Amino acid sequence: MVLPNRDQVLAASAGWVAVVLNVLPGLVAGYLYQRRWKAYWITSALATAWFVAGAALGQGAAADAESQNQLIGLVGLLLLAAVTAAEAGLAVKRVRNAA
């Protein structure tokens, strides 16, 4: 039995599923679906760094600035989700066009 290589697995995945999984349930679920571990760990590290930076910068913030900080944090995570979703879809397209 021959195991499929990375590009075969990626080409066999549905691009729209990877896009939706990177946006709706949370970050990087589409990368798990595509079995793209490097992209998974990079995005996980970026999201973790965003949370840590938000927590560090939010220490000692005034109560009125707390809602603004939360909004900035949410917008950052949504932007990260949008970028990873677009990249997951483009990766499938790129591999299929190369084949």
MMTF fields as JSON, N, C-alpha, C and O atoms, coordinates in Angstrom:
{
  "mmtfVersion": "1.0.0",
  "mmtfProducer": "UNKNOWN",
  "numBonds": 395,
  "numAtoms": 396,
  "numGroups": 99,
  "numChains": 1,
  "numModels": 1,
  "chainsPerModel": [1],
  "groupsPerChain": [99],
  "chainIdList": ["A"],
  "bondAtomList": [4, 2, 8, 6, 12, 10, 16, 14, 20, 18, 24, 22, 28, 26, 32, 30, 36, 34, 40, 38, 44, 42, 48, 46, 52, 50, 56, 54, 60, 58, 64, 62, 68, 66, 72, 70, 76, 74, 80, 78, 84, 82, 88, 86, 92, 90, 96, 94, 100, 98, 104, 102, 108, 106, 112, 110, 116, 114, 120, 118, 124, 122, 128, 126, 132, 130, 136, 134, 140, 138, 144, 142, 148, 146, 152, 150, 156, 154, 160, 158, 164, 162, 168, 166, 172, 170, 176, 174, 180, 178, 184, 182, 188, 186, 192, 190, 196, 194, 200, 198, 204, 202, 208, 206, 212, 210, 216, 214, 220, 218, 224, 222, 228, 226, 232, 230, 236, 234, 240, 238, 244, 242, 248, 246, 252, 250, 256, 254, 260, 258, 264, 262, 268, 266, 272, 270, 276, 274, 280, 278, 284, 282, 288, 286, 292, 290, 296, 294, 300, 298, 304, 302, 308, 306, 312, 310, 316, 314, 320, 318, 324, 322, 328, 326, 332, 330, 336, 334, 340, 338, 344, 342, 348, 346, 352, 350, 356, 354, 360, 358, 364, 362, 368, 366, 372, 370, 376, 374, 380, 378, 384, 382, 388, 386, 392, 390],
  "bondOrderList": [1, 1, 1, 1, 1, 1, 1, 1, 1, 1, 1, 1, 1, 1, 1, 1, 1, 1, 1, 1, 1, 1, 1, 1, 1, 1, 1, 1, 1, 1, 1, 1, 1, 1, 1, 1, 1, 1, 1, 1, 1, 1, 1, 1, 1, 1, 1, 1, 1, 1, 1, 1, 1, 1, 1, 1, 1, 1, 1, 1, 1, 1, 1, 1, 1, 1, 1, 1, 1, 1, 1, 1, 1, 1, 1, 1, 1, 1, 1, 1, 1, 1, 1, 1, 1, 1, 1, 1, 1, 1, 1, 1, 1, 1, 1, 1, 1, 1],
  "groupList": [{"groupName": "MET", "atomNameList": ["N", "CA", "C", "O"], "elementList": ["N", "C", "C", "O"], "formalChargeList": [0, 0, 0, 0], "bondAtomList": [1, 0, 2, 1, 3, 2], "bondOrderList": [1, 1, 2], "singleLetterCode": "M", "chemCompType": "L-PEPTIDE LINKING"}, {"groupName": "VAL", "atomNameList": ["N", "CA", "C", "O"], "elementList": ["N", "C", "C", "O"], "formalChargeList": [0, 0, 0, 0], "bondAtomList": [1, 0, 2, 1, 3, 2], "bondOrderList": [1, 1, 2], "singleLetterCode": "V", "chemCompType": "L-PEPTIDE LINKING"}, {"groupName": "LEU", "atomNameList": ["N", "CA", "C", "O"], "elementList": ["N", "C", "C", "O"], "formalChargeList": [0, 0, 0, 0], "bondAtomList": [1, 0, 2, 1, 3, 2], "bondOrderList": [1, 1, 2], "singleLetterCode": "L", "chemCompType": "L-PEPTIDE LINKING"}, {"groupName": "PRO", "atomNameList": ["N", "CA", "C", "O"], "elementList": ["N", "C", "C", "O"], "formalChargeList": [0, 0, 0, 0], "bondAtomList": [1, 0, 2, 1, 3, 2], "bondOrderList": [1, 1, 2], "singleLetterCode": "P", "chemCompType": "L-PEPTIDE LINKING"}, {"groupName": "ASN", "atomNameList": ["N", "CA", "C", "O"], "elementList": ["N", "C", "C", "O"], "formalChargeList": [0, 0, 0, 0], "bondAtomList": [1, 0, 2, 1, 3, 2], "bondOrderList": [1, 1, 2], "singleLetterCode": "N", "chemCompType": "L-PEPTIDE LINKING"}, {"groupName": "ARG", "atomNameList": ["N", "CA", "C", "O"], "elementList": ["N", "C", "C", "O"], "formalChargeList": [0, 0, 0, 0], "bondAtomList": [1, 0, 2, 1, 3, 2], "bondOrderList": [1, 1, 2], "singleLetterCode": "R", "chemCompType": "L-PEPTIDE LINKING"}, {"groupName": "ASP", "atomNameList": ["N", "CA", "C", "O"], "elementList": ["N", "C", "C", "O"], "formalChargeList": [0, 0, 0, 0], "bondAtomList": [1, 0, 2, 1, 3, 2], "bondOrderList": [1, 1, 2], "singleLetterCode": "D", "chemCompType": "L-PEPTIDE LINKING"}, {"groupName": "GLN", "atomNameList": ["N", "CA", "C", "O"], "elementList": ["N", "C", "C", "O"], "formalChargeList": [0, 0, 0, 0], "bondAtomList": [1, 0, 2, 1, 3, 2], "bondOrderList": [1, 1, 2], "singleLetterCode": "Q", "chemCompType": "L-PEPTIDE LINKING"}, {"groupName": "ALA", "atomNameList": ["N", "CA", "C", "O"], "elementList": ["N", "C", "C", "O"], "formalChargeList": [0, 0, 0, 0], "bondAtomList": [1, 0, 2, 1, 3, 2], "bondOrderList": [1, 1, 2], "singleLetterCode": "A", "chemCompType": "L-PEPTIDE LINKING"}, {"groupName": "SER", "atomNameList": ["N", "CA", "C", "O"], "elementList": ["N", "C", "C", "O"], "formalChargeList": [0, 0, 0, 0], "bondAtomList": [1, 0, 2, 1, 3, 2], "bondOrderList": [1, 1, 2], "singleLetterCode": "S", "chemCompType": "L-PEPTIDE LINKING"}, {"groupName": "GLY", "atomNameList": ["N", "CA", "C", "O"], "elementList": ["N", "C", "C", "O"], "formalChargeList": [0, 0, 0, 0], "bondAtomList": [1, 0, 2, 1, 3, 2], "bondOrderList": [1, 1, 2], "singleLetterCode": "G", "chemCompType": "PEPTIDE LINKING"}, {"groupName": "TRP", "atomNameList": ["N", "CA", "C", "O"], "elementList": ["N", "C", "C", "O"], "formalChargeList": [0, 0, 0, 0], "bondAtomList": [1, 0, 2, 1, 3, 2], "bondOrderList": [1, 1, 2], "singleLetterCode": "W", "chemCompType": "L-PEPTIDE LINKING"}, {"groupName": "TYR", "atomNameList": ["N", "CA", "C", "O"], "elementList": ["N", "C", "C", "O"], "formalChargeList": [0, 0, 0, 0], "bondAtomList": [1, 0, 2, 1, 3, 2], "bondOrderList": [1, 1, 2], "singleLetterCode": "Y", "chemCompType": "L-PEPTIDE LINKING"}, {"groupName": "LYS", "atomNameList": ["N", "CA", "C", "O"], "elementList": ["N", "C", "C", "O"], "formalChargeList": [0, 0, 0, 0], "bondAtomList": [1, 0, 2, 1, 3, 2], "bondOrderList": [1, 1, 2], "singleLetterCode": "K", "chemCompType": "L-PEPTIDE LINKING"}, {"groupName": "ILE", "atomNameList": ["N", "CA", "C", "O"], "elementList": ["N", "C", "C", "O"], "formalChargeList": [0, 0, 0, 0], "bondAtomList": [1, 0, 2, 1, 3, 2], "bondOrderList": [1, 1, 2], "singleLetterCode": "I", "chemCompType": "L-PEPTIDE LINKING"}, {"groupName": "THR", "atomNameList": ["N", "CA", "C", "O"], "elementList": ["N", "C", "C", "O"], "formalChargeList": [0, 0, 0, 0], "bondAtomList": [1, 0, 2, 1, 3, 2], "bondOrderList": [1, 1, 2], "singleLetterCode": "T", "chemCompType": "L-PEPTIDE LINKING"}, {"groupName": "PHE", "atomNameList": ["N", "CA", "C", "O"], "elementList": ["N", "C", "C", "O"], "formalChargeList": [0, 0, 0, 0], "bondAtomList": [1, 0, 2, 1, 3, 2], "bondOrderList": [1, 1, 2], "singleLetterCode": "F", "chemCompType": "L-PEPTIDE LINKING"}, {"groupName": "GLU", "atomNameList": ["N", "CA", "C", "O"], "elementList": ["N", "C", "C", "O"], "formalChargeList": [0, 0, 0, 0], "bondAtomList": [1, 0, 2, 1, 3, 2], "bondOrderList": [1, 1, 2], "singleLetterCode": "E", "chemCompType": "L-PEPTIDE LINKING"}],
  "groupTypeList": [0, 1, 2, 3, 4, 5, 6, 7, 1, 2, 8, 8, 9, 8, 10, 11, 1, 8, 1, 1, 2, 4, 1, 2, 3, 10, 2, 1, 8, 10, 12, 2, 12, 7, 5, 5, 11, 13, 8, 12, 11, 14, 15, 9, 8, 2, 8, 15, 8, 11, 16, 1, 8, 10, 8, 8, 2, 10, 7, 10, 8, 8, 8, 6, 8, 17, 9, 7, 4, 7, 2, 14, 10, 2, 1, 10, 2, 2, 2, 2, 8, 8, 1, 15, 8, 8, 17, 8, 10, 2, 8, 1, 13, 5, 1, 5, 4, 8, 8],
  "groupIdList": [1, 2, 3, 4, 5, 6, 7, 8, 9, 10, 11, 12, 13, 14, 15, 16, 17, 18, 19, 20, 21, 22, 23, 24, 25, 26, 27, 28, 29, 30, 31, 32, 33, 34, 35, 36, 37, 38, 39, 40, 41, 42, 43, 44, 45, 46, 47, 48, 49, 50, 51, 52, 53, 54, 55, 56, 57, 58, 59, 60, 61, 62, 63, 64, 65, 66, 67, 68, 69, 70, 71, 72, 73, 74, 75, 76, 77, 78, 79, 80, 81, 82, 83, 84, 85, 86, 87, 88, 89, 90, 91, 92, 93, 94, 95, 96, 97, 98, 99],
  "secStructList": [7, 7, 7, 7, 7, 2, 2, 2, 2, 2, 2, 2, 1, 7, 2, 2, 2, 2, 2, 2, 2, 2, 2, 1, 1, 7, 6, 6, 2, 2, 2, 2, 2, 2, 6, 7, 2, 2, 2, 2, 2, 2, 2, 2, 2, 2, 2, 2, 2, 2, 2, 2, 2, 2, 2, 2, 2, 2, 6, 6, 7, 7, 2, 2, 2, 2, 2, 2, 2, 2, 2, 2, 2, 2, 2, 2, 2, 2, 2, 2, 2, 2, 2, 2, 2, 2, 2, 2, 2, 2, 2, 2, 2, 2, 2, 2, 2, 2, 7],
  "xCoordList": [0.844, 0.0, 0.893, 1.791, 0.637, 1.421, 0.64, -0.524, 1.289, 0.66, 0.747, 1.753, -0.298, -0.254, 0.731, 0.925, 1.347, 2.272, 1.489, 0.263, 2.205, 1.594, 0.729, -0.385, 1.228, 0.481, -0.772, -1.794, -0.702, -1.885, -2.984, -4.163, -2.601, -3.581, -4.203, -5.416, -3.379, -3.867, -4.784, -5.818, -4.418, -5.242, -6.564, -7.561, -6.586, -7.816, -8.766, -9.95, -8.266, -9.127, -9.985, -9.598, -11.136, -12.026, -11.574, -11.517, -11.256, -10.764, -11.758, -11.378, -13.022, -14.036, -14.182, -14.485, -13.971, -14.061, -12.93, -13.145, -11.729, -10.593, -10.811, -10.461, -11.388, -11.654, -12.656, -12.437, -13.753, -14.789, -14.253, -14.548, -13.474, -12.931, -11.912, -11.725, -11.259, -10.313, -11.017, -10.414, -12.279, -12.997, -13.987, -13.935, -14.886, -16.006, -15.655, -15.875, -15.124, -14.924, -13.743, -13.616, -12.892, -11.728, -10.536, -10.612, -9.446, -8.238, -7.701, -7.832, -7.115, -6.304, -7.022, -6.356, -8.323, -9.0, -8.914, -8.873, -8.886, -8.735, -7.374, -7.25, -6.349, -5.023, -4.989, -4.288, -5.717, -5.808, -6.493, -6.076, -7.544, -8.257, -7.33, -7.388, -6.486, -5.565, -4.276, -3.459, -4.102, -2.897, -1.648, -0.632, -1.741, -0.627, -0.105, -0.534, 0.821, 1.256, 2.094, 1.969, 2.942, 3.778, 2.9, 3.108, 1.922, 1.01, 0.196, -0.084, -0.179, -0.93, -0.14, -0.659, 1.121, 1.925, 2.291, 2.346, 2.543, 2.851, 1.65, 1.793, 0.472, -0.734, -1.071, -1.499, -0.887, -1.12, -0.18, -0.588, 1.07, 2.043, 1.667, 1.779, 1.221, 0.805, -0.407, -0.449, -1.384, -2.578, -2.215, -2.723, -1.35, -0.917, -0.146, -0.34, 0.721, 1.469, 0.528, 0.76, -0.529, -1.507, -2.209, -2.4, -2.594, -3.231, -2.281, -2.669, -1.043, -0.063, 0.226, 0.31, 0.378, 0.629, -0.562, -0.376, -1.775, -2.96, -3.046, -3.412, -2.708, -2.742, -1.664, -1.904, -0.486, 0.606, 0.338, 0.594, -0.174, -0.433, -1.687, -1.834, -2.586, -3.819, -3.683, -4.611, -2.555, -2.341, -2.312, -1.578, -3.099, -3.118, -3.877, -3.802, -4.604, -5.366, -6.606, -7.141, -7.042, -8.239, -9.469, -9.453, -10.522, -11.737, -12.38, -12.948, -12.295, -12.901, -12.096, -12.65, -10.815, -9.982, -10.108, -9.656, -10.72, -10.821, -11.655, -11.284, -12.768, -13.6, -12.883, -13.032, -12.111, -11.343, -10.258, -10.023, -9.606, -8.588, -9.197, -8.59, -10.388, -11.055, -11.414, -11.295, -11.846, -12.182, -10.942, -11.001, -9.842, -8.591, -8.156, -7.708, -8.285, -7.95, -8.821, -8.323, -10.111, -11.037, -10.762, -10.767, -10.522, -10.23, -8.937, -8.862, -7.944, -6.691, -6.898, -6.348, -7.688, -7.943, -8.797, -8.588, -9.756, -10.558, -9.706, -9.898, -8.778, -7.868, -6.978, -6.75, -6.485, -5.676, -6.492, -5.981, -7.748, -8.622, -8.873, -8.88, -9.079, -9.318, -8.087, -8.202, -6.93, -5.694, -5.452, -5.104, -5.629, -5.399, -6.443, -6.13, -7.671, -8.708, -8.376, -8.488, -7.971, -7.606, -6.391, -6.347, -5.417, -4.216, -4.531, -3.957, -5.43, -5.795, -6.479, -6.205, -7.36, -8.022, -7.056, -7.127, -6.155, -5.17, -4.174, -3.699, -3.859, -2.939, -3.534, -2.829, -4.826, -5.487, -5.483, -5.189, -5.806, -5.84, -4.46, -4.345, -3.417, -2.051, -1.623, -1.013, -1.934, -1.538, -2.317, -1.754, -3.594, -4.393, -3.948, -3.963, -3.552, -3.087, -1.73, -1.425, -0.919, 0.401, 0.32, 1.222, -0.762, -0.887, -1.362, -1.515],
  "yCoordList": [-1.172, 0.0, 1.24, 1.37, 2.136, 3.363, 4.508, 4.744, 5.198, 6.347, 7.57, 7.767, 8.387, 9.592, 10.605, 10.695, 11.366, 12.401, 13.652, 13.694, 14.642, 15.875, 16.567, 16.995, 16.679, 17.366, 16.598, 17.206, 15.275, 14.474, 14.636, 14.727, 14.67, 14.873, 16.255, 16.411, 17.247, 18.619, 18.767, 19.429, 18.163, 18.253, 17.526, 17.91, 16.489, 15.728, 16.418, 16.082, 17.365, 18.056, 19.088, 19.634, 19.337, 20.365, 21.72, 21.94, 22.617, 23.925, 24.71, 25.384, 24.631, 25.401, 24.892, 25.672, 23.596, 23.055, 23.621, 24.003, 23.674, 24.224, 25.697, 26.158, 26.436, 27.864, 28.035, 28.833, 27.291, 27.41, 26.972, 27.603, 25.902, 25.43, 26.39, 26.403, 27.183, 28.163, 29.394, 30.168, 29.598, 30.785, 30.456, 31.065, 29.504, 29.295, 28.696, 29.36, 27.487, 26.958, 27.581, 27.453, 28.241, 28.87, 28.721, 28.101, 29.288, 29.261, 27.857, 27.011, 27.622, 26.466, 25.13, 24.134, 25.047, 23.77, 23.318, 22.117, 24.244, 23.9, 23.296, 22.428, 23.752, 23.17, 21.736, 20.895, 21.45, 20.072, 19.2, 18.067, 19.726, 19.002, 18.717, 17.636, 19.67, 19.507, 18.774, 18.458, 18.51, 17.877, 18.684, 18.139, 19.996, 20.908, 21.354, 22.373, 20.579, 20.76, 22.01, 22.675, 22.352, 23.546, 24.8, 25.655, 24.908, 26.051, 26.069, 27.132, 24.885, 24.776, 25.366, 26.18, 24.945, 25.397, 26.863, 27.556, 27.354, 28.777, 29.627, 30.609, 29.249, 30.02, 29.909, 30.89, 28.743, 28.585, 29.474, 30.075, 29.553, 30.407, 31.88, 32.642, 32.284, 33.676, 34.032, 35.108, 33.141, 33.401, 33.466, 34.316, 32.581, 32.585, 33.869, 34.471, 34.276, 35.517, 36.717, 37.651, 36.7, 37.793, 37.864, 38.948, 36.691, 36.653, 37.141, 37.926, 36.675, 37.063, 38.563, 39.235, 39.084, 40.523, 41.332, 42.359, 40.879, 41.576, 41.567, 42.57, 40.434, 40.347, 41.224, 41.887, 41.226, 42.025, 43.521, 44.297, 43.915, 45.336, 45.818, 47.012, 44.898, 45.274, 45.391, 45.847, 44.993, 45.088, 46.552, 47.359, 46.872, 48.225, 49.213, 50.422, 48.707, 49.615, 50.101, 49.41, 51.28, 51.85, 51.057, 50.381, 51.148, 50.383, 50.783, 49.94, 52.044, 52.481, 52.008, 51.902, 51.725, 51.235, 49.727, 49.185, 49.045, 47.593, 47.132, 46.174, 47.798, 47.395, 47.651, 46.876, 48.729, 49.0, 47.94, 47.499, 47.535, 46.488, 45.161, 44.435, 44.846, 43.622, 43.663, 42.656, 44.811, 44.96, 44.809, 44.167, 45.383, 45.246, 43.783, 43.294, 43.092, 41.674, 40.843, 39.956, 41.118, 40.385, 40.656, 39.735, 41.914, 42.265, 41.577, 41.104, 41.515, 40.833, 39.361, 38.819, 38.704, 37.278, 37.034, 36.052, 37.922, 37.787, 38.002, 37.323, 38.926, 39.15, 37.93, 37.526, 37.355, 36.143, 34.996, 34.231, 34.872, 33.828, 34.051, 33.096, 35.297, 35.592, 35.278, 34.717, 35.635, 35.375, 33.876, 33.396, 33.132, 31.687, 30.996, 30.017, 31.486, 30.904, 31.107, 30.177, 32.318, 32.595, 31.766, 31.237, 31.649, 30.888, 29.403, 28.751, 28.866, 27.45, 27.177, 26.165, 28.068, 27.906, 28.043, 27.277, 29.008, 29.207, 28.048, 27.724, 27.43, 26.292, 25.121, 24.454, 24.871, 23.797, 24.132, 23.277, 25.37, 25.801, 25.673, 25.211, 26.077, 26.02, 24.582, 24.313, 23.666, 22.268, 21.63, 20.853, 21.944, 21.374, 21.899, 21.151, 23.166, 23.723, 23.159, 23.049, 22.804, 22.24, 20.807, 20.326, 20.133, 18.714, 18.537, 17.407],
  "zCoordList": [0.0, 0.0, 0.0, 0.831, -0.931, -1.063, -0.431, -0.757, 0.46, 1.108, 0.199, -0.481, 0.186, -0.649, -0.081, 1.131, -0.983, -0.51, -0.11, -0.214, 0.337, 0.859, -0.187, 0.115, -1.402, -2.45, -2.863, -3.179, -2.862, -3.202, -2.152, -2.492, -0.894, 0.178, 0.055, 0.199, -0.208, -0.334, -1.547, -1.461, -2.664, -3.875, -3.71, -4.321, -2.898, -2.688, -1.712, -1.66, -0.951, 0.01, -0.708, -1.741, -0.15, -0.695, -0.17, 1.04, -1.081, -0.685, 0.142, 1.099, -0.216, 0.516, 1.943, 2.846, 2.16, 3.525, 4.377, 5.528, 3.813, 4.549, 4.868, 5.955, 3.924, 4.15, 5.281, 6.192, 5.228, 6.262, 7.624, 8.64, 7.649, 8.923, 9.52, 10.736, 8.707, 9.25, 9.785, 10.529, 9.427, 9.879, 10.99, 12.058, 10.757, 11.674, 13.027, 14.039, 13.107, 14.462, 15.178, 16.396, 14.448, 15.057, 14.156, 13.095, 14.581, 13.77, 13.59, 14.475, 12.476, 12.1, 11.955, 11.671, 12.129, 11.942, 10.489, 10.223, 9.555, 8.144, 7.853, 6.989, 8.569, 8.39, 8.909, 8.345, 9.946, 10.422, 9.383, 9.143, 8.767, 7.711, 6.531, 5.944, 6.185, 5.068, 5.451, 4.586, 6.71, 7.246, 6.924, 6.492, 7.143, 6.922, 8.283, 8.825, 8.822, 10.204, 10.388, 11.416, 9.431, 9.569, 9.641, 10.501, 8.739, 8.758, 10.052, 10.605, 10.524, 11.775, 12.942, 13.705, 13.071, 14.21, 14.104, 15.121, 12.902, 12.732, 13.131, 13.859, 12.653, 12.979, 14.458, 15.066, 15.042, 16.477, 17.289, 18.283, 16.864, 17.561, 17.425, 18.385, 16.23, 16.036, 16.893, 17.489, 16.957, 17.77, 19.253, 19.985, 19.685, 21.082, 21.401, 22.456, 20.488, 20.697, 20.75, 21.518, 19.946, 19.958, 21.314, 21.864, 21.852, 23.174, 24.265, 25.13, 24.218, 25.236, 25.158, 26.186, 23.939, 23.782, 24.296, 24.949, 24.007, 24.498, 26.007, 26.62, 26.61, 28.067, 28.692, 29.701, 28.095, 28.639, 28.493, 29.413, 27.343, 27.118, 27.842, 28.105, 28.162, 28.846, 30.346, 31.013, 30.89, 32.33, 32.742, 32.172, 33.712, 34.239, 33.364, 33.583, 32.379, 31.518, 32.258, 33.124, 31.908, 32.528, 32.094, 31.066, 32.88, 32.614, 31.289, 30.596, 30.94, 29.679, 28.466, 27.372, 28.633, 27.541, 27.356, 26.347, 28.327, 28.262, 27.071, 26.392, 26.813, 25.679, 24.354, 23.409, 24.281, 23.067, 22.871, 21.746, 23.94, 23.862, 23.411, 22.624, 23.905, 23.493, 22.014, 21.317, 21.538, 20.127, 19.25, 18.2, 19.664, 18.917, 18.879, 17.842, 19.994, 20.041, 19.123, 18.429, 19.11, 18.248, 16.774, 15.957, 16.438, 15.044, 14.589, 13.454, 15.438, 15.094, 14.83, 13.872, 15.669, 15.464, 14.22, 13.508, 13.956, 12.73, 11.489, 10.48, 11.554, 10.44, 10.217, 9.077, 11.281, 11.178, 10.587, 9.77, 10.992, 10.442, 8.956, 8.179, 8.554, 7.138, 6.295, 5.205, 6.792, 6.047, 5.927, 4.849, 7.01, 6.944, 6.079, 5.4, 6.091, 5.239, 3.766, 2.967, 3.407, 2.017, 1.609, 0.498, 2.488, 2.171, 1.997, 1.126, 2.81, 2.691, 1.358, 0.714, 0.947, -0.348, -1.506, -2.467, -1.427, -2.493, -2.581, -3.669, -1.454, -1.462, -2.238, -2.996, -2.052, -2.8, -4.286, -5.121, -4.609, -6.01, -6.652, -7.787, -5.936, -6.446, -6.729, -7.764, -5.829, -6.001, -7.146, -7.917, -7.265, -8.35, -9.708, -10.685, -9.794, -11.066, -11.464, -12.652, -10.481, -10.762, -11.262, -11.947, -10.916, -11.298, -12.72, -13.184]
}
